Amino acid sequence: MAAATAFAFLVALEAAARHYGLPGPITNQAREVICAPKSGFLLYAGLALTMVVLPWRQRFTALGAAIGIDLAFAAVRWACGAEVTRGQPFGNGALWVMLGCAVVAVTRRAGRERVLLLKGVGLGLLLVTGRKTGDTWLLVTSKTRPTVLDQYVATADHALGNPSWLVGRIVTATGPIGFNVLDVVYGQLAVAAVAVALYQLRGVAAERRFPRHHLVRTFLVIGLLGPAVYMLFPVVGPVFAYGTGADHWASVSLWPERPPHGGHWPAADLWPRTVPPVTAPHPLRYDGFTPRNCMPSLHTAWATAIFLHSRQGPRVLRWAGAFWLIATLTATLGFGYHYGADLVAGAVFALTVEAALRSLDRGWDPSGIRLVAHGTAVFAALLVSYRWLPLEMATHPWVSGPLLVLAMASVILDYVRTVSRWAPQTEPTARRPAPQPELIGVEASFSARRVRGR
């Protein structure tokens, strides 16, 4: 049922993209079997998820085959004089190996082994297809939402002190080094998620089963539900609504984006130098190609999920999860892709999704229902306040700002308390009392007598 539902959803998105004359997720994924993929790192991350079900010898075989296929593709492109102008020149081999594992599962495996291998292939392909699905979702938002609500969020953001303008000036001052380091962290968020997921799934090959809950589930559900909110609350972000868009970072980026022909339609060129004045907001008509992908900030939600799941790992994984969260929050604000209000909504969204998935595994006990209801209510209240009370929030920042932070903190505290009660409690090991010095001497004397008696 899950596979059929996912396939129907992909077909619907493919039809929606075709309606606007553009390829959908199925077409884009099929092209990467031959053409240069958009992200080779993501394809190898998907292969890594597939290999968690394989023993070590087969893992090395699969990885070697993927690298060999990529080298063969590179040789053919070089011989034909075909230059890779879009995407990355590697990753086809990883996709071929994942598809090959699916063929092996159907033709050479049976019973539980077939199911386990197909689950591994499905997990890897879901990560890759989820990226294609997200791209199509963004296309749909730009075509179906001609107006954006950036002025409402920018006005409400005065309650938080306009953090995007502040962090944007800091990142701009760091120059190419600061921008490109954060750009790598921001762009490879899925790879970081796979690193945490691989630790969680490290025992699958030996136990021959997947754990009930892991990071990939949360990651995919966030990516599936988040774009639905984009349709309800379309926002393009401060660098687009109040700045020069992709051109702002073109001079310092190692991989500058080419803006679409015709440029975007900013309300004013203010970001990050000048904070917009507090005025009554109204919907802003915007171009037909910039994604309306800000409310909530899914990068914040994904980074929060990585942070949460890294807490059960070793120290190096915990530090990496904290670093990725802080760097992602800095990038989302500093690049001008999000307002501070987006980040608050994204954090609450992530905690609510994670709580719902954990509650689903536990059978929806009262504590789980209360936690999910709490997060949902706070998330809905945030969206309503951003849309209908932005001017009041901006004119009373010393009241509305702390209230926003307290609302988010209440969900965080409720999540921590509830999940800590769900954690299995281990009984402390009873310690054997240390022998007293005089008893040690008595025992030694008694042992010596027994030896002489023998």
Disulfide bonds with the S-S distance in Angstrom:
none
